[in-house]
Amino acid sequence: MESVEKFIWEYFIRPMYTREGYNPYNTLVYAVILGLAIIYTYRWIIKPLKIKVDEKLFYAVTPMVVFGATVRALVDGGVLKPHPLILTPGIFFTAFLLILPAILADSRLKTYPKITVAWGTVLALYANYLLITNVKSWRPYELTIFYTLIFLLPILVYYKFRPFEKLYLFPVFAHIFDIGSTVVAIHYYGYREVHWIENILVQKFGAFVYYPWIVLILIAVYYGLKYLVPDEEERRFWYLAVYILGLGPAIRDPAQMILQIG
């Protein structure tokens, strides 16, 4: 029993507090949990509530993602004290538990997505109030926006001539934003990549390897879902999950930098 507790502490609990990042063990476990969460959230919540998976749902969940990601940055910036519920991956569960009652209320009152958007926006505004009042420098955010636009241009050109499913643009934009913030953090400010495989690639090839690597993953995910998930609504819900996974760190990373870099 003691060895099990030591294993859990070493590979799951401690990395949450120390930002050592991901390792093969927690990466695998979190991936399995994420996959099951996506499948059963769609089948047990979204589908029974008859919520259509479209742009409206993407916009509805965005404020809560901004809230969760900003709170995570506030912890790294020393504004909030660390707690498992607001550290990664706990913040994902916290955000889910906060948004679920709003979605249920919207469905029951037939007001979707007004309550969900309003509730998420209130929380996001409060978190960003704490962020703005503690900013040390806006320079990292300026660089992030610059690289996001640079990295996004080839994608938009490709989409114009070889369009893919329009809803997939949401996760693409989110991950391009994430790439921009990651490149800035590593290349300009000496931050370390916390993801297991990406950290190996960055150490070997530098921060800019992140762009072709993530683009390759986005392509593989798109075509993988296209053939593995034939149900269009469920496939689009997977797109939503990919969007959230990209937008979260895309919001968190530059927010973290502007709190830490003077």
Rosetta blueprint (number, residue, H / E / L):
1 M L
2 E H
3 S H
4 V H
5 E H
6 K H
7 F H
8 I H
9 W H
10 E H
11 Y H
12 F H
13 I H
14 R H
15 P H
16 M H
17 Y H
18 T H
19 R L
20 E L
21 G L
22 Y L
23 N L
24 P H
25 Y H
26 N H
27 T H
28 L H
29 V H
30 Y H
31 A H
32 V H
33 I H
34 L H
35 G H
36 L H
37 A H
38 I H
39 I H
40 Y H
41 T H
42 Y H
43 R H
44 W H
45 I H
46 I H
47 K L
48 P L
49 L L
50 K L
51 I L
52 K L
53 V L
54 D L
55 E H
56 K H
57 L H
58 F H
59 Y H
60 A H
61 V H
62 T H
63 P H
64 M H
65 V H
66 V H
67 F H
68 G H
69 A H
70 T H
71 V H
72 R H
73 A H
74 L H
75 V H
76 D H
77 G L
78 G L
79 V L
80 L L
81 K L
82 P L
83 H L
84 P H
85 L H
86 I H
87 L L
88 T L
89 P L
90 G H
91 I H
92 F H
93 F H
94 T H
95 A H
96 F H
97 L H
98 L H
99 I H
100 L H
101 P H
102 A H
103 I H
104 L H
105 A H
106 D H
107 S H
108 R H
109 L H
110 K L
111 T L
112 Y L
113 P L
114 K H
115 I H
116 T H
117 V H
118 A H
119 W H
120 G H
121 T H
122 V H
123 L H
124 A H
125 L H
126 Y H
127 A H
128 N H
129 Y H
130 L H
131 L H
132 I H
133 T L
134 N L
135 V L
136 K L
137 S L
138 W L
139 R H
140 P H
141 Y H
142 E H
143 L H
144 T H
145 I H
146 F H
147 Y H
148 T H
149 L H
150 I H
151 F H
152 L H
153 L H
154 P H
155 I H
156 L H
157 V H
158 Y H
159 Y H
160 K H
161 F H
162 R L
163 P L
164 F L
165 E L
166 K H
167 L H
168 Y H
169 L H
170 F H
171 P H
172 V H
173 F H
174 A H
175 H H
176 I H
177 F H
178 D H
179 I H
180 G H
181 S H
182 T H
183 V H
184 V H
185 A H
186 I H
187 H H
188 Y H
189 Y H
190 G L
191 Y L
192 R L
193 E L
194 V L
195 H L
196 W H
197 I H
198 E H
199 N H
200 I H
201 L H
202 V H
203 Q H
204 K H
205 F H
206 G L
207 A H
208 F H
209 V H
210 Y H
211 Y H
212 P H
213 W H
214 I H
215 V H
216 L H
217 I H
218 L H
219 I H
220 A H
221 V H
222 Y H
223 Y H
224 G H
225 L H
226 K H
227 Y H
228 L H
229 V L
230 P L
231 D L
232 E H
233 E H
234 E H
235 R H
236 R H
237 F H
238 W H
239 Y H
240 L H
241 A H
242 V H
243 Y H
244 I H
245 L H
246 G H
247 L H
248 G H
249 P H
250 A H
251 I H
252 R H
253 D H
254 P H
255 A H
256 Q H
257 M H
258 I H
259 L H
260 Q H
261 I L
262 G L
